[in-house]
């Protein structure tokens, strides 16, 4: 990228071109893992965001949107605080190399780990004095979880990013919960600091510590968009430092959740969550994130029917990419460091599909040369190729409208081994694909990709 000096204003910061790797990647893995992985519980609620087990501190231990208000009391002693879970978060079965191998096998190109969620617990041995005894180096695993997974992921050839919660429930107030706080008063008084001191003493020092020591390829900020002003969070000043002076300045990408002025307006990419927005198409790089089930953090309340099938996840990936977005799919490991088998299976199924069809995903853009009206069809474009992805095997002719005046010279079905030529004809402004007989030997499953070459 061309080097330039950025100023701490949105016009300057927004002029930065997003590093090329991000739009080429298209598929990443999110990891929600922390102290909340010990109780790993939130009663299933079909309301949007209502089953997030990583919200245990606020929504099971506390009363914010709590639909199971005696779970903590039933299972733990009256004086058992949320912070008492930390020594039980041991990660004794954590094998970072095995995690990295799984992520690579899924076809993902980048990984994002929750370095600190809203409870404030840090997955690295932070130097911050306010985090003494409240990080993975001092308690629980007593190891640098972020450092271990970062090395393994990068050794496998993938990009490594971080999630960092801008907000901390023990300190920050919010307009969202009744009474202004997410967690009980006793915990805030015992563990929080003055809210005015938080940006200078925790937020900005920790962000710079993470960037300097781990040089992440991506920063997924979260929570600041609820209540933090750009002045309080020092967002523009931090991004100015990041883009000008950080050791990873040419590679790092950031989302739009540092402060309330950002969502859908500022940031290298915009973010959606469990389809809470429609996405942003060609207007700006964007990313949809979700869990394999209804929670990001591991939730023991989830049953088989709460998990997406492999086909559902693959169709979501296709649909998001066809609309110009990236898909960040979450796994929720257990407190001892295992990724649940059902989540592993889903990732490996996606990887098997990507091994055949990935060229229609990686580095692709929205297609502008062709159009269709079929809800079971998606189009992407990469270089001199358009890709038609059908979620049902075509048993009849399939018609596409030609928008550009350009007509393809060849059509092939992607499969294991050599692509298979597909007969087609041009009738006026329509391209008609003729069906092929089904063949189990082709190794086709979930969705079927036709490559149109110009």
QUIKADA-V168967 format. One record per run of one state. SS is the DSSP state (A for helix, B for strand, O for the rest). FROM is the first residue (numbers start at 1). LEN is the number of residues. If there is no record, write none. Layout:
SS_FROM_LEN ; SS_FROM_LEN
//
This chain:
O_1_9 ; A_10_4 ; O_14_6 ; A_20_6 ; O_26_1 ; B_27_5 ; O_32_4 ; A_36_4 ; O_40_13 ; A_53_7 ; O_60_11 ; A_71_5 ; O_76_6 ; A_82_7 ; O_89_7 ; A_96_10 ; O_106_4 ; B_110_7 ; O_117_5 ; B_122_1 ; O_123_6 ; A_129_3 ; O_132_3 ; B_135_1 ; O_136_9 ; A_145_11 ; O_156_3 ; B_159_7 ; O_166_19 ; A_185_7 ; O_192_3 ; A_195_20 ; O_215_3 ; B_218_5 ; O_223_1 ; A_224_4 ; O_228_2 ; A_230_4 ; O_234_1 ; A_235_11 ; O_246_7 ; B_253_2 ; O_255_15 ; B_270_4 ; O_274_12 ; B_286_6 ; O_292_12 ; A_304_3 ; O_307_3 ; A_310_13 ; O_323_2 ; B_325_7 ; O_332_9 ; A_341_20 ; O_361_4 ; B_365_2 ; O_367_3 ; B_370_2 ; O_372_5 ; B_377_6 ; O_383_2 ; B_385_6 ; O_391_7 ; B_398_5 ; O_403_7 ; B_410_4 ; O_414_6 ; B_420_2 ; O_422_2 ; B_424_4 ; O_428_2 ; B_430_4 ; O_434_6 ; A_440_3 ; O_443_5 ; B_448_6 ; O_454_1
//
